[in-house]
Amino acid sequence: MLGFASAQWLRFVFLPGGQVGLALQSPAGPQIGFVPQPRPRRTGRGRGEEAPVPPIHGAGRMGAAVTSEVEARLDMRTRIGKQEAIEEITRRLVEFYRPARIYPFGSEARGDAGPDSDLDFLVVVPDDLIPEQLHTASVYSFVSGTGYSKDIVPWRKTDFEARAAHVAASLPATVVREGKILYDAG
């Protein structure tokens, strides 16, 4: 039984095989509950044939493999601090984009972040970056598991530098003015 009354936070957790769970952090530690079976998918191969539903790891209740994976994600905030998360996210962004620079922005960069503040990253990417990589949500999967909400804004280098130099109220001008940089390829 999940102890909702004493929960510090509550969220949905997306698990392998299309499963959705409900997770909460309580004084007793992370807890996982209610994992409904996904609806069968239609294969489109005829009259209502259904694709098999991938099983959750283990029968009945959640298996050990899924439970340990989810518990590891739920416990990430207590295992690494915000600065370590910023460093890890920066490392992953460098691997994903091979950027020229990465700037923090928002409340964390200004130094007025609260306990629930997210982490904001402006990533200056090469001009020749393919559009599929520039306009993709897959970067969020690449940086997941760090224990903090994050916003990632990729910006082509030429456009970033032009706006930083000529549009004082733009985001590029603001991050350059704030003067913080997490990564510089040189």
C-alpha positions in Angstrom: 0.0 0.0 0.0 1.5 3.3 -1.0 1.5 5.9 1.7 0.1 9.0 -0.1 -0.4 11.1 3.0 3.3 11.1 3.9 4.5 11.4 0.3 7.2 14.0 -0.4 6.5 13.8 -4.2 4.5 11.7 -6.5 4.9 11.0 -10.2 4.1 8.6 -13.0 7.0 6.4 -14.1 7.3 5.0 -17.6 8.7 1.5 -17.6 9.9 -0.8 -20.4 7.3 -2.5 -22.5 4.9 0.5 -22.3 4.1 0.0 -18.6 3.2 3.0 -16.5 3.7 3.0 -12.8 3.0 5.3 -9.9 6.0 6.2 -7.8 6.4 8.3 -4.7 9.1 9.3 -2.3 8.1 8.9 1.3 10.1 9.0 4.6 10.3 5.2 4.3 12.1 5.5 0.9 11.0 5.2 -2.7 7.8 3.1 -3.3 6.3 1.8 -6.5 2.7 0.9 -7.0 -0.1 0.2 -9.5 1.3 -0.9 -12.8 -1.6 -1.4 -15.2 -1.2 -3.6 -18.3 -1.0 -1.6 -21.6 -3.8 -1.9 -24.1 -3.0 -4.4 -26.8 -1.8 -2.7 -30.0 -3.5 -3.3 -33.3 -1.2 -4.7 -36.0 -3.3 -3.5 -38.9 -2.9 -6.9 -40.5 -6.5 -7.7 -40.9 -9.6 -8.0 -38.9 -8.7 -6.9 -35.4 -5.5 -8.9 -35.0 -3.6 -7.8 -32.0 0.1 -7.6 -31.4 1.4 -9.4 -28.4 1.8 -7.3 -25.3 5.4 -7.3 -24.1 5.5 -8.7 -20.6 6.8 -6.7 -17.6 9.9 -8.2 -16.1 8.4 -10.9 -13.8 4.9 -12.1 -13.3 2.2 -10.4 -11.2 3.8 -7.6 -9.3 6.8 -5.8 -10.7 9.9 -7.9 -11.1 13.2 -7.2 -9.5 14.9 -5.8 -12.6 12.2 -3.1 -13.2 11.9 -2.4 -9.5 15.7 -1.8 -9.1 15.8 0.4 -12.2 12.9 2.6 -11.0 14.2 2.8 -7.4 17.6 3.9 -8.8 15.9 6.7 -10.7 13.7 7.7 -7.8 16.7 7.8 -5.4 19.0 9.8 -7.8 18.3 13.1 -6.0 19.6 11.8 -2.8 22.6 10.1 -4.4 24.0 13.0 -6.4 23.8 16.7 -5.7 22.7 19.4 -8.1 26.3 20.3 -9.1 27.1 16.7 -10.0 23.9 16.5 -12.0 24.8 19.6 -13.9 28.3 18.1 -14.7 26.8 14.8 -15.8 24.1 16.5 -18.0 26.8 18.7 -19.5 29.0 15.7 -20.3 26.0 13.9 -22.0 25.1 17.0 -24.0 28.7 17.3 -25.2 28.5 13.6 -26.3 25.1 14.1 -28.0 25.7 17.4 -29.8 29.5 18.0 -30.0 28.7 21.7 -29.3 30.8 24.8 -29.4 29.6 25.9 -26.0 27.0 25.1 -23.3 25.6 27.8 -21.1 23.4 27.5 -18.0 20.5 30.0 -17.8 17.5 30.6 -15.7 17.2 30.5 -11.9 20.1 28.1 -11.4 22.5 30.4 -13.4 21.3 33.5 -11.6 21.8 31.8 -8.2 18.2 32.1 -7.1 17.1 28.5 -7.7 14.7 26.9 -5.2 14.5 23.2 -4.3 12.1 22.4 -7.1 13.8 24.6 -9.8 14.7 22.9 -13.1 18.1 23.1 -14.8 18.2 25.1 -18.1 20.9 24.6 -20.7 21.5 26.6 -23.9 23.6 24.5 -26.2 25.5 26.3 -29.0 25.6 23.7 -31.8 27.6 23.6 -35.1 25.8 25.3 -38.0 26.0 22.0 -40.0 24.1 20.0 -37.4 21.4 18.0 -39.1 17.8 19.3 -38.5 16.7 15.9 -37.1 19.3 16.3 -34.3 18.5 19.9 -33.7 14.7 19.5 -33.4 14.5 16.2 -31.5 13.2 15.2 -28.2 15.6 12.3 -28.0 18.2 14.5 -26.3 15.9 14.3 -23.2 16.2 10.5 -23.2 19.9 10.8 -23.5 20.2 13.0 -20.4 17.5 11.2 -18.4 18.2 9.6 -15.0 20.0 12.6 -13.4 17.2 13.3 -10.9 16.3 16.8 -12.0 13.9 18.4 -14.5 15.7 20.1 -17.3 15.2 22.3 -20.3 17.6 22.1 -23.2 17.7 24.7 -25.9 19.9 24.0 -28.9 20.9 27.1 -30.9 23.0 27.2 -34.2 26.3 29.0 -33.6 26.0 31.7 -36.3 22.5 32.6 -35.2 23.5 32.5 -31.5 26.4 34.9 -32.1 24.4 37.3 -34.2 21.6 37.5 -31.7 24.0 37.8 -28.8 25.7 40.8 -30.5 22.7 42.6 -31.9 19.6 41.8 -29.9 20.0 42.9 -26.3 16.8 41.3 -25.1 17.4 37.9 -26.6 18.2 34.7 -24.7 21.7 34.5 -26.3 22.5 38.1 -25.2 21.3 37.3 -21.7 23.4 34.1 -21.2 26.5 35.9 -22.6 25.9 38.8 -20.2 25.4 36.5 -17.2 28.9 35.2 -18.1 28.6 31.6 -17.0 29.7 28.8 -19.3 29.7 25.1 -18.6 31.6 23.9 -21.7 33.7 25.6 -24.4 35.2 23.6 -27.2 37.7 26.4 -27.7 
